[in-house]
Amino acid sequence: MERSAPGSGRSWYGGDHADFRGGVFLREVVGVQVVIQRGGAAVPEAPAGLPPRPGGFTGRERETEDLLRALDPAGARGDPAAPLVAAVSGLGGIGKTALAVETAHLAGERGWFPGGTLFIDLHGYDHEPVPADRALQALLRALGTPPEHIPDTTDERAACYRSALAARAHEHGAVLILADNASSPDQVRPLLPGDSRHHVLVTSRDRLPQLGARLLPLNQLGPRQAYDLLDLALRIADPHDGRVADAPDAAERLAGFCGHLPLALQIAAALLAEDPGKPVVELVAELAESHDRLDHLDDGERSVRAAFELSYRRLPPEHARLLRLLALAPGPEVSDEVVAALVGAPEPPARALKALARAHLVERGRERGWWRLHDLVRLFGAGVVAGEEGDAARSRVLRYYLDRALAADAHLRPAAGDGGTPGPFRGREGALAWLDEERVGLVAAAQWATHRHLAADAVRLAGALGEYLDWRRWFDDAVGVCRAVCTAAHRAGDEAVEAAAWNRMGTALRGSRRLREAWDAHRRAGDLYHALGHDEGKAMAASNLGAILGDVGQIDDAIDAFETALVMFRRSGDRHSEAGVWNNLALILRKSGRVDEALDALRAALERYRETGDRPREGRAWHNYGVALNARGRTAEAMTACLNSLDICREFEDWHGGARTLYALALVHESAGDGGRARAHMMRAADAYERAGSPKEADQARRAARLIGPVPTDTPTPAAPPARTADSARPAPRPPGVPGSAGP
């Protein structure tokens, strides 16, 4: 429902309400029972007619039941906590009025309010909201009070109103007062009856907790409910319209572009209904390609942008600025700390955030201290932010992220000592926890590298995330970040940065098994490094190409590539990179049956990882060493190597590495003839793969466990190896040829 701007000939209100203050019906909509007029014309004397039930109402079954429970007179009897008021709140266009009117009709059908229903639109978000004194005047006239008997002051009118309701209750029974579109408690408080038999149902874009009401916030529809609304709306217009049912995937995408917002869905359905030959997929394509999606969500009478504009223009300047800047935040959710960076304050603007949450313009995130915007509100906010204001906010967020990410990355790098690493994190665990929490935002901010004025800091941020994204196996995130860096570096003519980005992208692509793309990325990196005369870069590219050659079974070519890389890394003295090449070479040698050579290569890798202090990758090398020892038939040594790997994986939260080693340990026990322990370790590997976010590998482990056979009843399930402490540490057995006497 909406109103027309004077002289506009079309709706600007946004689709929530119809304005009948001039007594003119613009279209067939849910109207008001109490017609507020500027003149002295009579109004209905019997509150017996709700607006018609909303057409196409669907998807709110749970919310309808919740609201009915709040209005049920049986629930109120003898319950001192029973609410007199129920307040439905939500974002503009979320369907508050439709829910309230539908529920009021259901309550009437159940005979709960024999005294009738009063319905009044308070126009709370118009330029001229209905004040309490005028609302009381209209309600009194609807209750049959002659105009000349209506008092002049608000307090006197409120007393007269309560008396009229009491008389109505005595003569006919309880009354339901539906106060639609309230914007403040002051609009509603004088409308509260003195008789507890009556109930008040309020709708508002704000929560209105000051009323002591049963609060019923209304959220967007779920995917299935949104689909049903689209289908029902089209079938109301034409019972034979099966476009939604015929294209369910396109309809699901359309619902997503509408943010599952009922108003937007109704507008989309209207756009389809006015063009019966238009496929759903065509409208989806228009929305996907649109520079401003909100421009399309307008059917000539209803507009999502106009609905949001009503809420936005009521905000104080500080709150309006916060909403604009929140729309620029990277990622779907944003933490308090990032909000503070956005607005340029040392602390998050807590009061302003809570005010926006009460107005349903901001939603609370997955936990306290996190916030999110509805997708369409984000589009609206980004559309009203000024260019310089937005650039400054993004720059502040990048600087905050960069400082923290550099500090976190220092804990993840080889030989990073927890005690000596500067920054806000106490150790690796704290750094990883922050990176995990902020990952989505960090990745989005790093992709701002494509914006020229943000490129420098965004490229540095991308570099600070490289180790983390590789460690946590967020390969798709790494690919997106590296693409943005490649674009920025190529545009700036920085071949060194571009080469490094192509190299990291190739590693991420290989991790997600996109081998052809990975090969192309490493070839481009190698070409750039060759043009630069960068020997270590060329060695890195050669090693990575060797790994892909090994993946596709070109063993001899892979070994040649690794040996070329080893020569160049020895020449440069890069012992850490040399360790990685030895580790990768060992995998190829073992798979080709050259197990003794693989063991030699792994001893070299372990030696160099110890030398450079890279404990996490040392753990992965211990895993490979255990697998190679098992292939040689040295099962006891293989078990010890796997346990060393598990200890390190736990210490450094290498979830995927731990799962792989549990899988290997199961195979070692199977080789030793202990099927029970083998199966038990394989099931632990499946659980660990699930935790690491690798369901396919988890399924593979479960299938392998079934092939091993059942666990004997007298075989206990092996416990996870205990974490080492200063009191219980045992020396880690070393493979022959690895120097050093201390354990890890």
N, C-alpha and C positions, 0 to 999 in steps of 0.2 A: 504494500500500500504506500502511496506517496502523494505529494502535492505538486502543483504546477507553479513555477515562478511566474509572477505577474507579467503578462504580455509575451511569455516565452512560447506558448502553444505546445509545450512538451514538459515531461516530468524532469525535475532535477533532484528530487528529494532522495532517491536512492532505493526505493522499493520496499520500505517498511510499513508505511502508513498512508492513508488517504486523508486529505484535509477537506472536511465538509463545512468549515466555518462560514463559507459563502453559500452553502446550501447547494453547490453544483457537483454532480457526480461526473467524474472524468472518465470512468470506465467501470466495468463490473469488478468490484473489489470487496474485500472485507471492510465494512464501514464502521461507523460508531453508532451506538444506541442513543447516546446523549449528544444531540446536535448543538454545538455551541454557536450561537449567532450573535452578530453585533447589534441587531435590532431587538424588538421586543416580541417577536413571533412566538407563538406557543410551542411547547415541546411535548412529547408524549408523556402521559401521566402514569402509565403502567410500565414498570421495568420488566417487560415480558418478552423482549426480542433481542437475542444476541445477533451479532453479524452472522452471515451464513458460514457454514463450515468451509474451511479452506479446501479448494479443489487440489487434488494431487498430493494430499498430505500422506507422507509415508516415511518410514525409517526412524520413527521416534517412539517405538513401543515402550522401551524401558523408561524413557523420560516421562512419557504419559502416565505410566503406572506410578512412578515416583510422585508426580504432581497430584494424582488422584489420592494417593495415600495422605498427602499433606492437607487435602481438602475434605477428606472423609469425616463427616460429623461423628461417626461411631468411634473413630480414633481419638477424638477430642474429649469425649465424655470422661470425666474423672481423671484426666491427665493434665496436671498443672503445667507440664512442659509442652503441651500441644500448641502449635503456632496459630495465631490469629491471621498472620500474613504469610503468603508464599510468594517469593520473588524469583522470577525467571530472568536470568541475565545472560548476556552474550554479545558477541561482535555484531555490528550492523549487518543485516542480511542473513543471520544465522537461523532465522525462523522462530523467533520468540513469540510473536503475535499469533502465528499459525498454531503453535503448540498450545498457547493459552486459550484460544478460541475453541479449538478441538476439545481440549480437556473440559472447558466450561460446558460445552454441549453434552459431553458424556456424564458430567456431574448432574446436569439437569435431567437427563434420561433416567438416572438412578433415583431421582426424587429427593436429592439432598438439599435443594434450595427452593422450596415451594413458594417462597416470597418473591422469586424472580431473580433476574440478574441485571445489574447496572454496568454498562460498559462506557468508558470515557477514554478518549485519546488525549493525553496531556501534552502531546507535541513537544516533549522535553528537549529535543535537539533542533527545533526550528529556531528561526530568528526571534520569535516571540513565544516562548513556552507558556502554557496555560498556568497562571498563578492559582494558588489554593482557593482564594476567595471566589474566582470565577468558576472553578471546578465545583465548589460547593453550591454555588448558585444554580448551575446546570443540574446537579444531582438532586437538589431540593425540588426543582421544577419537575424533574422526572418522577419524583416520589409523590407528586400531586400537590405540592405546596404552591398556593397562588403567589404570583410575583409580588403583589403588594404586601405579603406577609413574610417575605424573605428579609432578614436583618441586613444592615449595612456593613458591619464589621466582620472580619474573618472569624474571630472567636465566637461571636454571636451566631454566625451561620453554622459553625461547627457544632455548637450546642443544639441548634434547631435540627440539624442533619441527624445527629445521634438520636434525638427524640423521635424524628420521623421514622428512622430505622427500627426503633423499639416498638413503635405503633405497628409498623409493617409486620414485624415478627409476631406480635400479639394476634394480629388479624389473619395473617397468611402463612407465616413461618419464616425461616432463615432466608437471607438474601446473600448473594455473591456479588461483590463489587470487583469488577475487572478494570484496573487502572493501567492502561496501556501506554508504553513509551514515556515513562517517567525518567527524569534526569537527575533528580535530587530527592533526598528524604523529605525536604520541606514541602514538595509538591504532594506527597502521599500522606504525611502524618495527620493533617486535619481530616482526611477521608476515612480514618480508622473508626470503626463503630465502637460504641461502648458495650454492646451486647455480644458476648462471646459466641452466640449461636451463628452470627454472621461471619463470613470469611472475606478476606481481601486477596486478590491475585494481581500481582504487579509484574509488568515487564519493563526491562531497562537495559541499556547498554552498560550500566554500572552495577556492581554487586549490591549496593545499598545495605551493607551489614548493620547500619545504624537503626534499622526498623525493627530489629529483633525478629526477623522473618526466617522462615525455612528457606535457605538459599539453595537454588537449583540452577547452577551454571550450565549453560548449553554449549556444547562443543560442535565442531564440524561433524558431518556424517562420516561413517565408515565407508570403505570402498564399495561394499555390497549395497549399502543403503543409497549411496549416491547413484550407483547404476540403476537401482530400482526407481529412483525419483525421475531420472532421465527417461526411462522406458515408459513410466506411468504418464508423465507430462505429454509425451508425444502421442500416446494412445488416447488420452483425453481429447486431444485435438483431432485425431483420426484413429478410430479403433483398429484400423488395418495397417497402421504404421509400425512396421517391424524392423526399422533401421537399427535400433539399439540391439535388439536380440540377434540380428543378422551379423552384426560386427561387434562382438563383445570386447575384443581387445582394443578397438578404436574407442569404444564407449568408455572403457576403463581409463584410457589416456585422456579423453575429454574430461572425465570427472577429475582427474589429477590436475589438469590445467585450470579447472574451476576451483581448485583448492577444497573440493568436497563441500563448498559453501552453498547452502540451498538457494540463495538469491542468484548466484552465478550459474548454478545448474538450471534454474528456471529460465534464465535469460538464454542460455545455450539452447535449451529445448525450444524456446520461442523462435530463435534464429533458424533452427531446423524446420520448425513447423511452418514458417512463412515461405520456405523454399522446399516443397515436398520432394523434389528430385535431387536434393543435395545429400551426398553420402556423409556419414559421420566422419569418415576419415578425411574428407575435404575440410571440414570445420577444424578438425584437429591440426591439419597442416597449416591453416591460416593462423591459428593461435600460436603454433610452434615458430612460425616465421615472423610473427608480429614483433615490431620493435617495442611496442607497449601493449601487453596483453589486455590491460584494463580498457583500452580503447575498443576492443572487440566485444567485451562483456557489457554490452549496451544494446537494448532492443528497441530504442526509441522512446520508451517510457520509463524503463528501469535501468539503473546504472550502478555498478559496483563502486566505481570511483566516487559517485555522488553520495552513496551510502557512507563511505569512509570519510568523505569530506565533512559531513555533518558532525561526526565525532571529533575530527581533527581540529576544526575551527573553534571548538569549545575549550581546547586545552590551553593552559597558561603557557607563555612563551618558553619557559624552561622545559616543560614537559613536551611541547611540540618539537623543540630542538632534539631532545633525547630520542623521540620516536624516529625522527629523520635519520639520526646517526645510527641508531640500532638497525635500520634498514640496510646499512652499508657493512654490517659486521660480517666477517668471513664465517662460513659454516651456518648450519641451521640453528644452532644453539650458541649462546655466548655466556662466558663466565663473568662474575662481578668484576674481576680484574681487567678483563678486556673492555667491559663497559666503561670503567674508569679511564682507560686509555683512549677510548673513542671520544669521550667528552673532554679529555684533557684535565682530569682532576686526580688528586692523590687517592681518593676513596670513591667507590661507586655511589651514584646518587640514589640512595636507598629509598627515600621518600618519593621521589619522582617515579622510580620503577614500580613501587607499590601502587601509586596512583594510576599508572598506565595499566597495571594488572587488574585493578578494580574496574577500569573502563573496558577491559577485555581487548585492549589494543596490544598488550603484551601478555604472553602466557609464561607461567613458570616452567622451567625445563625439567630435565630428568632428576634433578635433586636440588636442594636448596642452594642458592647462589648461582643458579643458571637460568637463562631466559631465552625465549624464542618468540618469533613473530609468525603469524599465519602467512602463508606464501603470498597471498594477494595483498595483505597489509604491507609486507616487505616491498612489493612492487609499488604500492602507493607511496610509501615513505621515500623510496629511492627517487620517485618522480618529483617530489617537492623539495629535495635537498639542493642547495646551491652548489655550483661546481667547486668553488674555492673552499667552501665549508667541508664538502665531502673529501676533497683531496687532502686537506689538513688532517681530517679524522683518520683516513686510511694510513697516512704517514705515521701518525702517533701509534696506531695499532701495530704497524710493521716494526717500528722501533722497539716497542715493548716485546713483541714476539722474538725479534732478533736477539735482543740482549739475553732473554731467558733461554732461547734455544741454543745459543753459543755456550752458555753455562752448562746446560744439560748435556750437550754434545761432548764437552770436555770430560764428563764422567764415563762416556761410552767409548772413548778412544783408548787404544792400547796404553797400558802403563799409567792410566789415570788413577792416582791415589786419592781415596776419599778424603783423607785428612788435608791434603795440600791443594785440592782443586778449589779455586775461588768460585763465588756465586751463591745463589740463594738455596742450593740443594745440599743436603747433608751427605749424600752419597748417590751411588748409581741407582739404588732403588727409588729414591725420591725423584731423581731426574726422569726415570722411566715412567713413574706414576704421573708426573706432570705432562710428559709428552703423550702418554696414552689418553689423558683427559682432554687435552687440547688438540689432538691430532687432526680432526676434521677442519678446525679453524686454521691451524698451521698450514695444512696442505692448500687450503683455499687462498690464504694470504700469499704463500709462495708463488702461486699462479698469477698474482698481480704483476709478475715480472713482465707481462705483455703490455702493461701501462708504462709509457716512457718515463714519467716522472716518479714512478715507484720502482723502476727496474733494479736500480743498484741495491737497495736493501732487500728486495724480494729475491734476487739472485743469491745474495749472501745467506738469506734464510734457507733457501733451497739447499745450499751446501751444508748448512748446519743440520739439516734433517736427513741427509743421505745415509749415515750410519744407522740411525734409528729405524728408518723405513726398511732398510735391508734386514736389520736384526729381527724386527717384528714381522717381516715378510709381507709388508703392505706394498706389493708389487704394482698394483694398478695405480695407487697413489703416487708411487715413485715415477711411474711413466708419465702421469699428468704433469707433475712438477718439472720433470726434465724437459718435456716438450715446451713448456712455457720458457724455461731457461734457454733452450736452443733458439727459440724465436727471438728472445731479447738479445742474446749474444750475437746472433747472425746479423741482426739489425744494427748493432753497435760495432760490428767488425771485430769482435773479440774472439779470435779463433781458439785461444787456449781455453776459455770458459766454455765455448761451444763444444770443443772436443771432449772435455771432461763430462759435459752433460750427455753427449751421445754415448759415451762409455758407460755412465751410470744407467742410462736408459736401456742399453743393451743387456746389462746385468739383470735389471728388473724384468725385461721382456723374457729373458731366458728363465727366470724364476717362475713366471706364469706360463711357461712352455710355448711361448710364441717364438719359435726358433728362427723362422725365416726373417721376421722383423728384427730379432736380436742380432742375427748375422749382419743385416744391412746397417744397423746402428753401430756395431763395432767396426765394420769396414769404414764407415764415415769417420768415426773417431780416429782410426788408424791413418787415414788419408790426411786428416787435419794435423795430427801429431807429426807425420812425416814432413808435411810442408813447413812445420814450425821447427823441425830438427830436434824434437823432444824425445830423447831416447827412452826415458822411463815410460812416457805415454805410449810409444810404439810397442814397448815390451808388454805393457798392460793389455793393449788391444790384441797383440799376438796371443797372449795367454787366454784371453776371453774367447777368441776365435777358436783356439784349440779345444776349449771346453765344449763348444757347440759341435765341432767336428767329432769329438768323442761321443756326444749325445746321439749323433746320427750314424755312428758305427764306422767312421773313417779313422781307424785307430792309428795307422802309421802317420797320416797327415797331422793328427792331433798331437802325437808324440813329438814330431818335428817342430810344431808350433810352440809347445811347452819348452823344448830344449833351446829354441831361439830366444824365448823370453828369459830363461834362466841365465843365458850368457849375458844378456843386456842388464839384468838386475844385479848380477855379480859385478859387472863392470861399474855400475853406479853405486854399489854398496847398499842397496835397498833390501835389507835382510827381511823386513816384514813382508814385502811383496814377493820376495823369493820363497818364503814359507808357503804362501798361497799357491804358488805354482807347483811346488813339491807335492802339496796336498792334492791338487787337481790331477797332477801327473800320476799319482799313486792310484787314483780311481780307475784311470784308463789301463794302467798296467795290470791291476788285479782283474779287471773284467776281461782282459785279453789272455789271462792265464799266467802272467808273469808275476806270480805272487811274491817271490823273494825280492824282486826288484821293487815291487810296491812297498814292501816292508822297509826296505832301505830308504825309499823316498819319504815315507811317513816318519821315519826316525829323523830325517833331515828337517821335515816340517815341524815336528815337535820341538826339536832343538832351537829352531829360529823363533818359534812362537814364545818359548820360554825366555829366550834372550831379549825379545822385544816387549815382553810383558803382556802379550795379548792372550789373557786367560780364556776368554770366551771361545776364540777360535782354536785355542789349544784343546778345549773340550771337544770340539768337532773333529779335530785330528785324532784324539783318543778313540772316538767312535769308529773312524775309518780304520784305525790300527786294530781295534778289536775285530772288525769284520774280516780284515786281511789275515789276522792270526787264526781265526776260525776256519777260513778257507785253507789254511796250511795244516789244519788238524790240531792246533795248539789251543785246545778249548779252555784249559785252566787260565792261561795267560789272557785269552780273549775275554773271559768273564771279568778279570781284574781291570783290563783296559776299559770295558764297557762301564764298570762301576765308577772308574775315574771320570769318565765322560758324564755320567749321571750326576755325580757330585758337583761338577762345574756347571752343568745345565741348571741345576737347582739354584746354585749360588748366584747365577746371572740371569735367571728367569728366561732361559732359552727353552720355551715350552715345546716348540717343534723339534728342536734338537733332542730334548729329553724323550719325546715320543719315538723318534727314529732309533735312539739307542735302546729303548725298551724293546722295540721290535727286533733289533739285532741281538739283544741278550736272549730273547726267546729262541731265536735260531741257534744260538750257541748252546743253550740247554737241550734243544732238540738234537743237535749234533752229538751231545754227550749222552744221549739216550734217556734223558729225564723229560718225558712228554708232559707230565703234570706241571712241572715248573715252567716248561716252555709255553704251555697253553695259558697259564696264569699270567705270565709276563706279557703274552700277546694281548690278552684282554686289558691289561693295564696300559699297553701301548695304544689300544683303541680309545680308551678313555682320555689319554693324554693328547691324542690327535684331535679329539672333539674339543678339548680345552684350547688347543692351539688354533682352532678354526679351520681344520682340515677334514671335513666329513668324508670325503672320498677315500682318503688314506685310512680313516677310522674304519670304514666299511671293509677295506682291504685287509686290515688287521683282524677284524672279526671273522672274515672268511678263512684267513690263515689259521686262526685259533680252532675253527671247526675241523679243518683238515688235520690238525695235530692230534685231535682226539680229546676225550673227556679227562678232567682232573681226577685222579684217584682220591677216594674219600680220606685217605690218611696223609694227603699232601697239603700242607698249609699254603694259603695264598701268600706269596712273598711280600713283605712290607717294603715300603720305599726306603732306600738306603738313608741312614741318619745323616743329618747335616754335621759337618765337622766343626768342632769347637776347639778352643785352645787346650782344653783338658782331655779331649777325646780324639785329637787329630792323629791319623796314622799316615806314615810316609806313603806317597803314591809310588807304586812300583814303576820303574822306568824301563823303557825298552832298551835293549843293548845299544850302546853308542850314544845315548843321550846324556850329556854331562850334567852335573849338579847332584847334590845329595839330599836336598830338602824336597818334601812333598809339596803339592799344590796348595 
